[in-house]
Every structure is written in structure tokens, then in C-alpha cells.
Amino acid sequence: MRQPSVISRRVAAATAVLVVAASVAACGPEDKKGGDSGAGAAGKPAKGGTLTVLNSKPQSDFDPARLYTSGGGNVPSLVFRTLTTRNRADGAAGAKVVPDLATDLGRPSKNATVWTYTLKDGLKYEDGTPITSADIKYGIERSFAAELSGGAPYLRDWLIGGADYQGPYKDKKGLDSIETPDAKTIVFHLNKPEGEFPFLATQTQTTPVPKAKDTGTKYEEHPVSSGPYKVVRNEGDGERLALERNPHWSAATDDQRKAYPDRIDVRSGLDSAVINQRLSASQGADAAAVTTDTNLGPAELAKVTGDKKLAARVGTGHFGYTNYIAFNPKVKPFDDPKVRQAIAYAVDRSSVINAAGGSSLAEPATTFLPAQAAFGHTPYDHFPAGKNGDAAKAKELLKEAGHPDGLTVTLTHSNEKDFATGPEIATALQEALKKAGITVRLKGLESNDYSDTVYNVKSEPGFFLGGWGADWPSGGPFFAPVFDGRQIVRAGYNFNSGQLDDPAVNKEIDEINKLTDLEAAAKRWGALDEKVGERALTVPLFHPVYKRLYGEDIKNVVISDWTGVLDISQVAVK
């Protein structure tokens, strides 16, 4: 969370999704989801054929150490298996963590500071050699090497000695906090209780890497597969990726990946409009094509809504993400809670939703945590403004705050037309707040300048647009980085925009992190969200919804609430 590479991946990924997603109007088609009965073309899914993936962004850094994934990723999950993984199921069922290489979700001890995993029998690499616990330990250790940076920072933060470890190329001794007493057992020693370690174990850093086959920075060209597919071609740093079956992968050890197609051809660097045009036409190989990063755009909307066959080929997904107004209470007049509350009452969420693309692409938010049980969502609305805002209540609060004649404030936003933190949302808020006597001056910044400004405590403005997404579907990685005072970063990227450092809040975060009962933890996260929400340090605006086309020969469409997008490990083309 504290590294520029992390924010660039998280914000860039979310922005890339929203740029196209939010441009679809409210009359988008209903979702048609699959199951083993199939979706798209008629008939049950069967093995065989080639699945084509049409993407705008290349699958770069195809090394398990360097990837920043959630649940193991989409394309990466076809090649890299991890200790645990996401449940490959539709909707809320897909927000659960399940075993992958391991026999279970891990066995906690010593107050969740020690986690022990046992590997399944019969696990093999693409060359037929057995996968061992030592390979997983080595795979994790190489993710600490500076030349292989980019992955999630949790292991560095959580493992004893992780903060100072430089990776196996410089320190061949390895991390003492990862033990492998035998070929099938791996034990992790953490510096604090972490009940959500099973979620972290889904990250690609827990992918096994055979030390003898490690080629350092060149490993991404041909990583050794532990999944159902192996890399046979990698060009242009992931722009063209060709995968074929791993003959030594066994479904007997993997109940999550269906592995229906014989081959998978990933083609990236394409314009989003071209991707949607090709998926819509479904000619030739494109009939058996999907996209993992491109949503419907406005140019395709009329054709989709006017064609029932096209409408049946649109998948709808939800990913844990919240777009919100952020306040810096260190800056006047936002140091006054009544001013922050007044703005919360003045917000017209209907106009914000329209600016974000319509109700089929953005759902109104009054809670910081996303509206999913996995996050512990607890419904609340501390400043009920209705659909169109409550200007009278806002004026009343402003008067109490000493601004009977209103006030003038500056709203910082991105100039990128991302329908999330860009000028469309900013303008909608400007118009709504004007009704409450609040004059809003808009300050647009270019994308990089925007991130560098709002995520730095030295330059953070008092009033700006923000957004936050989850590394996994739980309250922990969603709530703590924004409200845990110990995660305030003075020299680097800071996400605690309200700079909240409340000992009671910090203590409750620690208490929840000790829980290994994830359902019990979720309820506590929801309760804490409701409590902190009273302070109006943020004003939740909306949760995005994603809509994507897929080819007419695609069967078995599964879209989980973990990723919000089609899971290509389930897709069949026959």
C-alpha cells in the first residue's frame, strides 16, 4: 500500500476499467450468467478449441513475483497456482477464499501469528517434476528482490524479518520466518496476528518457483507452469501471449480451474472500441473471444440495446470499489465537521450517478465499505440527503458553522475522463453544492500530477475526489489503509486522506485482525465502518458496475464478486 508502484497499479487498473465502463448509459442489458449449462452458444461446455483474449493492456511482468493480483489474477491464474485461490463461482459465492495447492485454508496458531499449510498429493510442474514446499518458499523469497519488485507488499510487512530482507540473489540464507520442515509443509511466522492470511495466500507471490529454473528478470519469458496451461509464446512483454495445455496438470488436484480450451491466445495493445467491435461482430476466431480489461463504450450501446442476441452476450459484474469525496481536516474550512456534514447533505447522488454513466454502471453509496457481505457491509446513511440532496439541511449546518452566507471551496479532480475522479463527477458536485450556497471552484490536474498531489500529506488538498478498491474481498485491506493512523505515510504515498489516528479505531483494527473466523471479522468491519462514518471524513458517492461483451461461441460465463469480471478459467468454446 505504501509504494508508488502499488497506487499506480491500483488506481490505473481501476481507472482503466471505469473509463469505458462508466460510459454506458442506464439502459444496459441484463446479465446472462452461465453455469455448466452454458451461456452464449447453446449446449454444454466441452474441452477443445482456442480461446482468444482481446485486451487493451498487455499482460506485462508475467512473473509471479512481480504481479499485483487479487485472487491469483485472471490470465496469470491459468499458469500460476497458489496456496489458496478465489472460489470460481458467480456472485457472492465467488467472494470466498478456497484451497488451491494447499489442502485447506491454513492452520493458525499462536494467536494467528503462525500459519501452517500442507500441500496436496500429486502436484507437478509442466516438466513433470514434483512441486515442493521449498519451491513455494523460494518463490516468495525472490519476490523480495529489488529487480523483481511490483507485487503486493503484505509479505514484506507481515513476515518476521521481511522488512529488511533483500531476496535470495543477495541473501542466499533466505527468510527464517518461512519454514519447510518437509516437502509438503510450509510454516509462516508473522510479526502480528493476521486472521486474513488465507486471502493473502491467493497472491501470485505464493506460486512455487523451482530454484534451478529461475532465470531472474528473464523468468517472465517462460515461467514454469504449475497450472493447467504453460507459456509457449511471450512477445512484446506480454502483448502477445500464447498458452497451451500443461500435460502434467491434473484436475484431481484442482477443483477450481475447468481448463476447457486446448489453447489460449492473448492479444493486447488493442483500442477499446476495436475490441468491442470485434466481440460484437464475432467473426472467425473472435466468436470464441473474451476480454479481461475492456468494458462497453457508448458507441456500442445503441447496437447492444437494439439487438437481443448482443444483449444476451453482456456480462455484468461487481468489484469491491468505492468512489468518494475525500476531506483533509488539516485544511480550513474542512477542519469543521459541520462543513463536511453540510457537503454530505448537499450531494445530489442522482446527478453523480448520471455523470458516472447511469444506474446500470454506478450504484449509489452511503457507506465506505462496498455493498457486499464479504466486506461486512452494514447499511447506514448518517447524512440522509435523498436522491437529489438536501440543500436546506446543508444551509442549516453551514449557518451553525458560521457561514450563513455560504462559502467558496476548491475541489481537486483528475482531468482524465475516467467517470470516477474526473471532470464529469466534479461538475455534477459543483452544480449540486451551488444549491446549498457552496460555490465550488474546480481544479483539474493531469493524471500523474493528480495522484502525486492528493496522495501526499504535504500537498494533499482539503477537498478532492478519491476512490479505493480491495486487494481481496474483505474489510481489512479496504478499511485499514484509509483509516488506520499507523498507516499514515509522511514521506511517500498516503491513503489516509483524513489523517485519522484514533487509538480506539487502531485498537479495534488490531482486534479484528486477530480473528480467524472471517464472517465474525466481517461483522466487526461493518460496525467499525458505521462508527467512523459519523465523522464525515469521506462522502461515499457510488460503487461501479462493470459490463463486458463476449463472443457468441463462449460458454460457461462465471463472474464473481471477487473480480467483477468474466473468469477465463471457467470458459469453454466448444
N, C-alpha and C positions, 0 to 999 in steps of 0.2 A: 504493500500500500504506500510505502514511503519513497518509492523510487520513481523518477520521471518516466522510466520505461513502462511502469505499471499504469500510470494515469494515461499515458499516450495510447496504450493498448485498450484500456477500458473505455476511455472517452471516445477514442477513434472508432472502436468497434460499435459502440452504442450509436454514435453519430452516423456511421455508415448505414446502419440498419434504419435509423429514423429518417434519414434524408429521403429515402424512397418510400418507406412505409407510410409515413405520415401524409404523403401527398395524395393518397387515395381518399375519395370522399366517403361520406357516411353510408352510402348505398352499396357498399361492398357486399359480395356474395357470402352466403353462409358457408361454414366449414364443412367439408366432406371428409370424414376421417375413416381410416382403414380398420385393420384387424386382419386376421388370417383369411377372412372372406375377400379381402382386397378392396382397393379403391381405384378409380380411374378405369382402366380397361377391365372387361368382365373376366370372371374366373378366379380361381385360387392362385396364389403366388407359387412359382416353381423355380428351381435352380436353372441357371444358364443365362446367356446373353451378356451384353455390355451395358453398364450404366454410365451415362455421361453426366458430368457435373459442370455446369456453366457458372462461373463466378467472376466477379469484378476484381477482387483482391487475390493475389497469388497466395498459395499455401507456403509462405516463406518460413525459414528457420525450422525445417522439418526434422528437428532433433528433439527428443523428449525432454531434454534438459532445458531447452530454450523456449518451449511453447508455454504460453499462458492460457490454459484451458479451463473449462468448467465441466466436470464430469468426464474428463478424458478427451473432450473435443468431439468434433463430428468426423471429418476425414481422418484426423490422427487416430481416432479410436478404432479404425479399421486395421491399423498396423500395430499400434501400441496398446497392450493390455496393462492394467494397473491393479494394485492390490484390491481396490474396490471400484465401483463404477456406478453410474446412474441407472435406475430401473428403466428399461426401454418399454415404456407404456404411455398411452395417451393421458393427457391432462394431469390431474393432481397425483395420480398413481406414479407418474414418471418423475415426481419430485423427490422420490425416496432413494436412498443410497443402498446398494446391494453388493454382495461379494463378487469379485472378479477372479483374480489369480488366487486370492485367499479363500479359505473355507468359510470364513464368517467376517463380520464387520470389525473384528479385533476384540481382544480381551483386555479390558482396562484393569489396572491395579494401582495401588499407592495413590489413591485419590485422583485417578485419571492422569497421572504423570508418567505412567508406564503403559505402553500398548504392545501387545504381543499378537503376531499373526502367524498362521500356519498355511503353507502353500498346498494347493490341491495336488493330487497324484496325476502323473501323465502329462505335465506341462512341457512343451517343446518349442524351440525356435524353428525358423524356416529351414535350417540345415539339419534338423532332427536331433540336435543336442538338447539335453535337459535344461530347463530353467531352474536356477537355484536362488536361495535367499541371498547369497553373496552377490549375485548379479543385480538384485534389487538394491542392495546396499551401495554397490558401486555406481549404479545408475543415479541414485540420489546424490552421492558424493560428487560426481562430476558436474552436477547442476550448480555447485558452489564455485566452480572455476570461472574466473572473470571473463575468459574468452567464450564461455557458453552461457552468458547472462541472458535474462529476459523472462525466465519463468517466475512463478508465484514466489513471494518472499517468506511464506509462512514457515517452511522448514528451517530457514536461517534464523527466524525469530523464536521458534518453539524448541528446537533441539538444543540440549545442553552442549555448549561449545560451538554452536552453529554460527554465532555472530563473528567469530574470529577465524573460522575455517576457510581455507583458500582453495579447496578442491584437491583431487588426487594427483594432479600433474605437479603441484608444488609440495604437497604434503602426502606422501605415499602411505603414511601410517593410518590415515583415514579417521573417521569420526568414532570416538569411543562410545558415543551416545546411541549408536546403532550397532546392535549385537546380532550375530548369526551363529548361535550355538550348534546348529546343524544345517544341512542343506535345505530343509523345509521350514525353518523357523527364523523369524526376524523380530527383534525387540527394539522398540524406540523408547528412549528416556528423555522426557520433556522437562523444561525448567519451570513449568507451571501447569496446573490442571487444564486439560483441553478435552472436554466431552465431545467436541465435534471433529476429533481426529479422523473418524471414518470418512467424513466429507473431504478432508484434505488428502486422504489416500486415493482419491479419484484423480488427482492432478497427474499429468504425464511424467512428473519427476519420479514417481514410484514405478515407472516402466523398467523392467530388467534390461540391463546392457551387459553383454559379455565383455569382460575386460580385454580379452585377446583380440576382439574385433573392433575395439574403439579406435577410431581414426581422428579423434579430436573434432576440429571445426569442419572436417570433411565428412563426418559421420552422417550428416543430414542427406548426403547424396545417395547412400544406401544403408539406412539403419536396419539392424537385424530385427525381423518381424517376430512378434510374439502373438499377433492377432491373426485373423482369418485371411488377410491379404499381405503381400510383400511388394516392395517397391521395385519395379523393373525399369523405370524411367523417371528422371527428375531433371527437368530443364528450366533454365531461367529462374533459379531459386524458387521453385515451386509453382511457376507459371504453367508448366505442363507436367502433370504427374500421372503416371500410368501404374496401376496396381493389378496384380494377378493373384490367383489363389495361393495361399501358403499350404502346401500339401501336408504339413505336419501339425496344422491346427486341427483340433478335434472339438466338435460340438459337445462331446461328452463332458468337456471341462469348461464349456462356455455356453450358458443358457441365455445369454443376453443378445449376442450378435447372430442374426439369421444367416448372413453371408449367402444370399441368393444368387447375385450375378457372378459370372465367371471372371469378368474383368471390370475395372472401374477406370474411366478416363476423365481426369480433372483438367479442365481448360480454363485458365484465368486471364485477367487483363482485359476483359470484355466490358464494353459500355453497358450500363444497366438497361437502357432502352433496347439494346440489341438482344440482351439475354431474355427479356420478357417477350420480345417479338419472336424469337426462335422457339421459346417454350409455348407460346400461343399457337404458332403455325404447326409445331410438332411434325416437321418433315424429316424423313430419313432417321438418322441417329438421334435427332432431337426429340423424337417421340418417346424415347427412353431416357429422358434427361430431367435433371432437377437442378436447383440452385441452393447453396447453403448460405448465401450472403446478400441476395438481392430481392427486394420486395416489389410489389406492383407500383407503377408510377401512373400519373394522371393520364398520360397518352393512351394507356391500355385500359383505362377504366370503362369508357363507353363500350368498347368491344366486349369486355368481360361481362358487364351487366346486361348487355343485349343478346348474349349467346348462352343458352342454358348449358351447353356442353363445356364451354370455357368456365362457367361459374362452378361447375362440378369439379374442376381441377384447380381449385384455390384452397390452400390450407391456411387455417387461422391458428395463431399461437400466442401464448402469454409468457413473457420472461420477467423475472423479478427486477423491475426497474421503476424508479420514481423520479419524475421531473418536478422541480420545486423552486420557489423563491428562497434565496439564502440571505440572511442578515448577518452583519458583523456588528455586534453590540458595542464594539470599541469606537465606532464611528457615530457621531450625532447625526440625526435625532434618533437613530435606531438603538441607542442605549436605553431608551424609554420603552418599556414593554407595551404601554398603551399605544404608541405609534405603530409598533409591529402588529399589535392586535387590530388596529384600525385598518391597516393594509390587508390583513387576513379577511376582515369582513367586507372590504371593498372589492375583492377579487370576483370577477364575473367568469365562472368556470365554463359557462356555455360558450362564451366568445373564445376562451382559451382552447377548448376542445375543437371548435371550428378552425382555429388557427393551426392546430396540430393535425388537421386533416379530416376531422369529423368523428362521430361517435363510434364508428366501426374500427377506428385506428387509435383512439385515445379514450380511456375511461377516467372519469373524474376521481380525484384523490383527495381525501381529507386526513389520511394517516400517512406517516412517513414509511412504515413498512408496507410492502405490496399486499394487495388483497388476496393472499393465498395462505392457506392453513399452514403450509410448511414454514412460513416465516413467523408464524404466531400472530397473524393479523387479528387485531382486536378493533372492531369498528368504533370510531369516535369522531366527533366533529366539535371541537372546543369553541369554534368561532363560526357558527352556522350562518352562512351567507346565502343559502339557497342556490339556485342555478345561476342567478344573474347578479349576485352581490347584494349587500345590504348597506347602501350608501348612507342612510340615516344613522345606523349604528356606528359606522365608521366616523361620521362627523361628530357624533356624541363623544366618542373616545378621544378624538383629536382636541376637542374643546377641553376635556378633562386634562389632557396633556399640555395645555397651554397654547394650543394652535387653533383658536376659534375661527380664524380666517383662512384656515388651511395651511398647507406648506408645500414647498418645492423640493423634490428629491431627484437624484440621478440613478437610473437603472442601467447597470452594465450588462451587456449581452454580446454574444458572438455574431459576427457578420455573416457567418456561414448559414446558408438556408437549410438548416437541419430540422426545422419544425419542432425543435425541442428547447434550445437555448438561443435561437436566432431571432431575427427581426420580426417575424410573424407573431411569435408569442409576446415579445416585448411591446409591440404596437397594441395588441389586444389588451394588455395590462395597462398601458398608458391611457387608453380610452376609458377603461372601467374606473380607474382611480380618479380620473378627472371629475366623475360624477360625485365623488366624495370630497371634492375640494383639494385633491392632491395633484399638483402639477408634476408630471414625470418627464424629465429630460432623458433622452436615450443616448447612451454612449456605446457604440458598437466597436468591437475590436476584432482584428483578424484572428483566425482560429488559434494559432500558436501563442500569440500575444495574449489572447483571452485566457487560455489555460495557465500561462505563466503568471498572469496578474491575479486571477481570482483564487488560485491555489497556493498563494504565498502570503504568510501573515504580515509581511512588511508592506505589501501592496494591495492586499485584499480590500475591495470597496465595501461600502456599507450595505449595498442593495444590489444583488445580481441574480442571474438565472443559473441554476445548477441542476445536476442530475446524478443519480447513483444507482449502480447495478450490483448484483450479488455475484461473488465468486462461486457460491453454491446456494441452494435454496434453504436458507436458514437465517435467523435473526442475527447471528454472530457477526459474519463478515459484512452484513448490511448496516447494522446499527452502530457497532462499536467504533469503526473508523471515523464516524461523523459526530459522535457524542462522548467518546471516552477521552477524558482530559489528558491521559498519559500518551495519547496518540497525536497530540498537537505537535507539529513539527515546526521548529523555529527557523531551521535552515534547510529548506527543501520543500517538496510538495506537501501541503497540509490540506486535509479534507474536513477537519473540524471547523467549519466556517464560523459557527457561533462561538468558537473557542471556549466551549463549556468544559469546566474542570470541577465537577461537583463530586466530593468524596463519596457521597451516598450513591450517586449514579455509578461511579467507578467500582464501588464495592459490590453493587448488585450485578454488574457485568462479570466480575470475578466469580460471584456465587453461581451465576448461570453457567459459566464456562466449566464449572466442576461437574455439571450434570451430564451423565451418560444416557439418561432417558431423554431422547430428543423431543418427544411430544411434550413432556413436562417442561423442558427448556423453552420450547416454542411459546407456551403459555406465559412464561415469565418475560420473554422478549416482548410479547404483545402488551403486557401490563406496563413494562418499562417505557415502551413507545408512547402509550397513552399518557403516562405521567410526565415525560419530558415534553410531549406535545403541548402541554399547557403553557410552556414558556414562550411559544411562538418564535423559536429561533429559525424555523423554516415554515414556509407555507406550501404544503403539498398541492400540486396542480393536477397532474394526471399520470396514469400508468399507460405506457404504449401497448398497442396490439399489433401483431405482425401478420401480413397476408402475402402468400407466395404462390406463384403458379408452378405446376409440374407437368411433365409431358403426358400425353394421352395413354401411353403404354405402362405408366407407373402404377404399381400395385403396392398394397400394404403400407399406407401412409400413416406414420405414427408421429405425433407432435406432443412432446411432454412439456409440462410447466417448468421443467428444469432449464431447457434451452429455448423453448418457444418456437423452434423451427423443426422442419422435417428431419427425422433421424435416418440417415442413409444406411445405417447398419441393418435397418429393417426392410428396406426397399427391394422389390422384385421387379423384373422387367419382362418376365415370361408368364 
